């Protein structure tokens, strides 16, 4: 047929170009892409605006990084909940006016969210269609994090990409990405534990050592040997003085309803806490606060023991289920162990919702109740989002330990 060969070559080229397009683009039609682009533009503009007007949380790390940029002083007490390294990592952004810095930060956060489905797919084998409902279940938390200029979108991507690399026989690089997330905010280093229980012990150890050495190098090279090392000691000292749930009570700080950390929720609801310190709380009992802290620690121990049992059981599961399940459980343990958990932290429930992707009713309930609690302060005061996290922890653990009775369905690649 005339022209048949040229038509065939054109078709081959078109198919090759289609295969080279990102998975996200190939999986969506034009209308969906337009809607997502509009949503992304609105979120980006809103986040940048709030950052520029000092109404987002980005101003906190920006402020201490700006102090370092201008004076080479590591201001630890100005923002003790961030590790000293964030002051150096954000210094280039802090050299810009806060409006420009907030816009760049918002763009980086949005890019991390856009890249996250592919990283989750590499880790779990879940297609974009299979990820849709799990994403919807935690969407309110993701939008909150983006609007507030928080680091969680970037950290969640770094951890997910790190675990995917570790699963793909690149554990040192994966552990390094998790370490980078830990240099921004400490909590993500908990995910080195996933590498350990998934038999990537050497990679986890090397990655942890690399993170430690790079952190010390950053602090000492740019701040000086003495100030760099002393900042680490000062940071630990401030954490002992002011942080932990007992520190929050002593300093009368972060006890309002938006802090849904497990020990704080227990103190507001069941502890002898001054009512004037806990806004929108419902007091159900008046137990001494030391008893509340002991109850919290007992719950943590039980969760860690469950985590260990699941780690052992997950060795027999398909790799994608084992990795994703331990990712999900570790995220909830991390949330339960922290003394400060704002609503946007619960975007870390995404691995759990993805693990439970074949339970649509559960995910719809998570989305509905999560959004309702975002709108009703008293529900946040009662720790509604933390309760959701604990329920998801129990469901994921049950499916790992007793798959036959829990009727799991592996996510097909």
C-alpha positions as CSV (number, residue, x, y, z in Angstrom):
1,X,0.0,0.0,0.0
2,X,1.4,3.4,-0.9
3,X,2.7,5.3,2.0
4,X,2.1,2.3,4.3
5,X,5.8,2.1,5.4
6,X,5.9,5.8,6.3
7,X,2.6,5.5,8.1
8,X,4.0,2.5,10.1
9,X,7.1,4.5,11.0
10,X,5.0,7.4,12.2
11,X,2.9,5.1,14.3
12,X,6.0,3.6,15.8
13,X,7.4,7.0,16.6
14,X,4.1,8.1,18.2
15,X,4.0,5.0,20.4
16,X,7.6,5.5,21.4
17,X,6.8,9.1,22.4
18,X,3.8,7.9,24.3
19,X,5.9,5.4,26.2
20,X,8.4,8.1,27.1
21,X,5.7,10.3,28.7
22,X,5.5,10.2,32.5
23,X,3.3,7.5,33.9
24,X,1.0,10.2,35.5
25,X,0.4,11.9,32.2
26,X,-0.2,8.6,30.3
27,X,-2.8,7.6,33.0
28,X,-4.9,10.7,32.8
29,X,-7.0,12.2,30.1
30,X,-6.8,15.8,29.0
31,X,-9.7,17.0,31.1
32,X,-8.3,15.5,34.3
33,X,-4.9,17.0,33.5
34,X,-6.5,20.4,33.1
35,X,-8.4,20.2,36.4
36,X,-5.3,19.0,38.2
37,X,-3.2,21.8,36.6
38,X,-5.8,24.4,37.8
39,X,-5.8,22.9,41.3
40,X,-2.0,22.9,41.4
41,X,-1.9,26.6,40.3
42,X,-4.5,27.6,43.0
43,X,-2.6,25.7,45.7
44,X,0.7,27.1,44.6
45,X,-0.6,30.7,44.5
46,X,-2.3,30.4,47.8
47,X,0.7,28.8,49.5
48,X,3.1,31.4,48.1
49,X,0.7,34.2,49.2
50,X,0.4,32.9,52.7
51,X,4.2,32.6,52.9
52,X,4.8,36.1,51.6
53,X,2.3,37.6,54.1
54,X,3.8,35.7,57.1
55,X,0.6,33.7,57.7
56,X,2.1,30.3,57.0
57,X,4.4,28.1,59.0
58,X,7.2,28.6,56.5
59,X,8.2,31.8,58.3
60,X,9.5,29.7,61.3
61,X,12.3,27.8,59.6
62,X,12.9,30.8,57.2
63,X,13.4,33.1,60.2
64,X,16.2,31.0,61.8
65,X,17.8,30.3,58.4
66,X,17.8,34.0,57.7
67,X,19.6,34.6,61.0
68,X,22.2,32.1,59.9
69,X,22.5,33.7,56.4
70,X,23.1,37.2,57.8
71,X,25.1,36.4,61.0
72,X,26.4,32.9,60.6
73,X,24.8,32.2,64.0
74,X,22.9,29.0,64.6
75,X,19.8,30.2,66.4
76,X,18.6,27.0,68.2
77,X,16.2,28.4,70.8
78,X,14.4,30.4,68.2
79,X,13.0,27.2,66.6
80,X,14.1,24.2,68.6
81,X,11.7,21.7,66.9
82,X,13.8,21.8,63.8
83,X,17.2,20.2,63.8
84,X,20.2,22.6,63.5
85,X,20.8,21.4,59.9
86,X,17.7,23.0,58.6
87,X,19.3,26.4,59.2
88,X,22.1,25.6,56.8
89,X,19.9,23.8,54.2
90,X,17.5,26.7,53.9
91,X,20.2,29.4,54.0
92,X,20.2,29.9,50.2
93,X,16.4,30.4,50.3
94,X,16.7,32.7,53.3
95,X,19.0,34.9,51.3
96,X,15.9,35.9,49.2
97,X,13.0,38.0,50.3
98,X,10.4,35.8,52.0
99,X,7.9,36.2,49.2
100,X,10.3,34.7,46.6
101,X,11.6,32.1,49.1
102,X,8.0,31.0,49.9
103,X,7.1,30.7,46.2
104,X,10.2,28.5,45.6
105,X,9.4,26.4,48.6
106,X,5.8,26.0,47.5
107,X,7.0,24.9,44.0
108,X,9.3,22.3,45.5
109,X,6.5,21.0,47.8
110,X,4.1,20.8,44.9
111,X,6.7,19.0,42.7
112,X,7.2,16.5,45.5
113,X,3.5,15.8,45.7
114,X,3.4,15.4,41.9
115,X,6.3,13.0,41.9
116,X,4.9,11.0,44.9
117,X,2.5,8.7,42.9
118,X,5.4,7.4,40.8
119,X,7.5,6.7,43.9
120,X,4.6,4.9,45.6
121,X,4.1,2.9,42.4
122,X,7.7,1.8,42.4
123,X,7.5,0.8,46.0
124,X,4.1,-0.9,46.1
125,X,3.3,-1.7,42.4
126,X,0.1,0.3,42.7
127,X,-1.1,2.0,39.5
128,X,-2.4,5.6,39.5
129,X,-6.0,4.4,39.3
130,X,-5.4,2.2,42.4
131,X,-3.9,5.1,44.3
132,X,-6.8,7.5,43.6
133,X,-9.1,6.6,46.6
134,X,-6.1,6.3,49.1
135,X,-5.1,9.8,48.0
136,X,-8.6,11.1,48.4
137,X,-8.7,9.8,52.0
138,X,-5.8,12.0,53.0
139,X,-6.2,14.9,50.6
140,X,-7.4,17.3,53.2
141,X,-4.1,16.8,55.2
142,X,-2.0,17.2,52.0
143,X,-3.7,20.4,51.1
144,X,-3.3,21.7,54.6
145,X,0.4,21.0,54.5
146,X,0.8,22.7,51.2
147,X,-1.1,25.8,52.3
148,X,0.9,26.1,55.5
149,X,4.3,25.8,53.7
150,X,5.2,22.7,55.7
151,X,8.0,20.3,54.9
152,X,6.0,17.1,55.1
153,X,5.2,16.9,51.3
154,X,8.9,17.0,50.6
155,X,9.8,14.6,53.4
156,X,7.1,12.1,52.5
157,X,8.5,12.0,48.9
158,X,12.1,11.6,50.1
159,X,11.1,8.8,52.4
160,X,9.0,7.0,49.8
161,X,11.7,7.4,47.1
162,X,14.3,6.2,49.6
163,X,12.3,3.0,50.5
164,X,11.7,2.4,46.8
165,X,15.4,2.6,46.0
166,X,16.2,0.3,49.0
167,X,13.7,-2.2,47.7
168,X,15.4,-2.0,44.3
169,X,18.8,-3.0,45.7
170,X,20.1,0.5,46.3
171,X,19.8,0.6,50.1
172,X,22.6,3.1,50.7
173,X,21.1,5.7,48.4
174,X,17.7,5.0,49.8
175,X,18.9,5.4,53.4
176,X,20.6,8.6,52.4
177,X,17.3,10.1,51.1
178,X,15.6,9.2,54.4
179,X,18.5,10.8,56.2
180,X,18.1,14.0,54.1
181,X,14.4,14.1,55.2
182,X,15.7,13.7,58.8
183,X,18.0,16.7,58.3
184,X,14.9,18.8,57.5
185,X,12.7,17.3,60.3
186,X,14.0,14.6,62.7
187,X,11.0,12.2,62.7
188,X,11.6,10.6,59.3
189,X,14.7,8.9,60.5
190,X,12.3,6.3,62.0
191,X,12.0,4.8,58.6
192,X,15.5,3.5,58.7
193,X,13.8,0.8,60.8
194,X,11.9,-0.3,57.7
195,X,15.2,-0.9,55.9
196,X,16.5,-2.9,58.9
197,X,13.5,-5.3,59.1
198,X,13.4,-5.6,55.3
199,X,17.0,-7.0,55.5
200,X,18.8,-3.9,54.3
201,X,20.7,-3.5,57.6
202,X,24.1,-2.6,56.0
203,X,22.5,0.0,53.8
204,X,20.6,1.5,56.8
205,X,23.8,1.7,58.9
206,X,25.8,3.2,56.1
207,X,23.1,5.7,55.3
208,X,22.7,6.7,59.0
209,X,26.5,7.2,59.3
210,X,26.5,9.3,56.0
211,X,23.7,11.4,57.4
212,X,25.6,12.0,60.6
213,X,28.8,12.9,58.9
214,X,27.1,15.2,56.3
215,X,25.2,16.9,59.1
216,X,28.3,17.6,61.1
217,X,30.2,18.7,58.0
218,X,27.4,21.2,57.1
219,X,27.3,22.7,60.6
220,X,31.1,22.9,61.1
221,X,32.1,24.0,57.6
222,X,29.5,26.8,57.3
223,X,29.2,27.8,61.0
224,X,32.6,26.9,62.3
225,X,33.9,23.9,64.2
226,X,33.1,25.1,67.7
227,X,29.7,26.7,67.0
228,X,28.6,23.9,64.8
229,X,29.3,21.2,67.4
230,X,27.9,23.2,70.3
231,X,24.7,23.8,68.4
232,X,24.0,20.0,68.5
233,X,24.5,20.0,72.3
234,X,22.4,23.1,72.7
235,X,19.6,21.6,70.6
236,X,19.5,18.4,72.8
237,X,19.5,20.6,75.9
238,X,16.6,22.7,74.7
239,X,14.6,19.6,73.7
240,X,15.1,18.2,77.3
241,X,14.0,21.6,78.8
242,X,11.0,22.5,76.6
243,X,9.9,19.6,74.6
244,X,8.2,16.3,75.3
245,X,4.6,16.3,76.6
246,X,5.7,17.3,80.1
247,X,7.7,20.1,78.6
248,X,4.7,21.4,76.8
249,X,2.7,21.4,80.0
250,X,5.6,23.1,81.9
251,X,5.9,25.9,79.3
252,X,2.1,26.0,78.6
253,X,2.8,25.6,74.9
254,X,1.1,23.7,72.0
255,X,-1.7,22.3,74.1
256,X,-4.6,23.6,72.0
257,X,-6.9,21.4,70.0
258,X,-4.8,21.5,66.8
259,X,-2.1,19.4,68.5
260,X,-3.4,15.9,68.2
261,X,-0.4,14.2,69.6
262,X,-1.4,11.1,71.5
263,X,0.0,12.2,74.9
264,X,-1.5,15.6,74.6
265,X,-4.9,14.2,73.6
266,X,-4.8,11.9,76.6
267,X,-3.8,14.8,78.9
268,X,-6.6,17.0,77.6
269,X,-9.3,14.3,77.8
270,X,-8.3,12.3,80.9
271,X,-5.6,14.3,82.7
272,X,-5.6,16.9,85.5
273,X,-4.7,19.6,83.0
274,X,-5.6,23.3,83.6
275,X,-8.7,23.8,81.4
276,X,-7.5,27.3,80.5
277,X,-4.5,25.7,78.7
278,X,-6.6,23.3,76.5
279,X,-8.9,25.1,74.2
280,X,-11.9,23.1,72.8
281,X,-11.1,20.1,75.0
282,X,-13.6,17.7,76.6
283,X,-12.4,16.5,80.0
284,X,-13.6,13.0,80.8
285,X,-11.4,12.3,83.8
286,X,-8.8,14.0,86.0
287,X,-6.0,11.5,86.3
288,X,-2.5,12.8,87.5
289,X,-0.4,13.8,84.5
290,X,2.4,11.3,85.4
291,X,-0.2,8.5,85.1
292,X,-1.1,9.9,81.7
293,X,2.5,9.8,80.5
294,X,2.8,6.2,81.7
295,X,-0.4,5.2,79.8
296,X,1.1,6.8,76.7
297,X,4.4,4.9,77.1
298,X,2.4,1.6,77.6
299,X,0.5,2.3,74.3
300,X,3.8,3.0,72.6
301,X,5.4,-0.2,73.8
302,X,2.4,-2.2,72.7
303,X,2.6,-0.5,69.2
304,X,6.3,-1.3,68.9
305,X,5.7,-4.9,69.9
306,X,3.0,-5.1,67.3
307,X,5.4,-3.5,64.8
308,X,8.0,-6.1,65.5
309,X,5.5,-9.0,65.2
310,X,4.4,-7.6,61.8
311,X,8.0,-7.2,60.7
312,X,8.5,-10.9,61.3
313,X,5.3,-11.9,59.6
314,X,5.9,-9.5,56.6
315,X,9.0,-11.5,55.7
316,X,6.5,-14.1,54.2
317,X,4.4,-11.6,52.4
318,X,4.9,-10.5,48.7
319,X,7.7,-7.9,48.6
320,X,5.4,-5.0,47.6
321,X,3.0,-5.8,50.5
322,X,5.8,-6.3,53.0
323,X,7.5,-3.0,52.2
324,X,4.3,-1.0,52.0
325,X,2.8,-2.5,55.2
326,X,5.9,-1.7,57.2
327,X,6.0,1.8,55.8
328,X,2.4,2.3,56.9
329,X,3.0,0.9,60.4
330,X,6.1,2.9,60.9
331,X,4.4,6.1,59.9
332,X,1.7,5.6,62.6
333,X,4.3,4.7,65.3
334,X,6.1,7.9,64.4
335,X,3.0,9.9,64.8
336,X,2.1,8.2,68.1
337,X,5.6,8.8,69.5
338,X,5.7,12.5,68.8
339,X,4.5,15.1,71.3
340,X,3.5,17.5,68.6
341,X,1.2,16.3,65.8
342,X,-0.6,19.0,63.8
343,X,-3.4,18.0,61.4
344,X,-1.3,18.1,58.3
345,X,1.0,15.5,59.9
346,X,-1.7,12.9,59.1
347,X,-0.8,13.0,55.4
348,X,1.7,10.3,56.6
349,X,-1.3,8.0,56.7
350,X,-1.1,7.7,52.9
351,X,0.9,4.5,53.0
352,X,-1.8,3.0,55.3
353,X,-4.7,4.0,53.1
354,X,-2.8,2.7,50.0
355,X,-2.2,-0.6,51.8
356,X,-6.0,-0.8,52.5
357,X,-6.8,0.3,48.9
358,X,-9.2,-2.6,48.4
359,X,-11.4,-1.4,51.3
360,X,-13.2,1.5,49.7
361,X,-15.7,1.9,52.5
362,X,-13.0,2.4,55.0
363,X,-11.2,4.9,52.9
364,X,-14.4,6.9,52.2
365,X,-15.0,6.9,56.0
366,X,-11.5,8.1,56.6
367,X,-11.9,11.0,54.1
368,X,-15.3,12.0,55.5
369,X,-14.4,11.8,59.2
370,X,-11.0,13.4,58.6
371,X,-12.6,16.4,56.8
372,X,-15.3,16.7,59.4
373,X,-12.7,16.9,62.2
374,X,-10.8,19.6,60.2
375,X,-14.0,21.7,60.4
376,X,-15.0,20.9,64.0
377,X,-12.4,22.0,66.6
378,X,-13.9,19.9,69.4
379,X,-13.3,16.7,67.4
380,X,-9.6,17.7,67.0
381,X,-9.5,18.4,70.7
382,X,-10.7,14.8,71.2
383,X,-7.9,13.6,68.9
384,X,-10.2,12.4,66.1
385,X,-7.4,12.2,63.5
386,X,-5.1,10.4,65.9
387,X,-7.9,7.9,66.5
388,X,-8.1,7.4,62.8
389,X,-4.4,6.7,62.7
390,X,-4.6,4.1,65.4
391,X,-7.5,2.3,63.8
392,X,-5.6,2.2,60.5
393,X,-2.6,0.9,62.4
394,X,-4.7,-1.9,63.8
395,X,-6.2,-2.8,60.4
396,X,-2.9,-2.9,58.6
397,X,-1.3,-5.0,61.4
398,X,-4.2,-7.4,61.3
399,X,-3.8,-7.9,57.5
400,X,-0.1,-8.5,57.9
401,X,-0.3,-10.9,60.9
402,X,-3.5,-12.8,59.8
403,X,-3.8,-12.3,56.0
404,X,-6.2,-15.2,55.5
405,X,-8.7,-13.9,58.1
406,X,-8.2,-10.3,57.1
407,X,-8.8,-11.2,53.4
408,X,-6.0,-9.0,51.9
409,X,-5.8,-8.3,48.2
410,X,-2.3,-7.7,47.0
411,X,-1.9,-4.6,44.8
412,X,-1.0,-5.9,41.4
413,X,1.8,-4.3,39.5
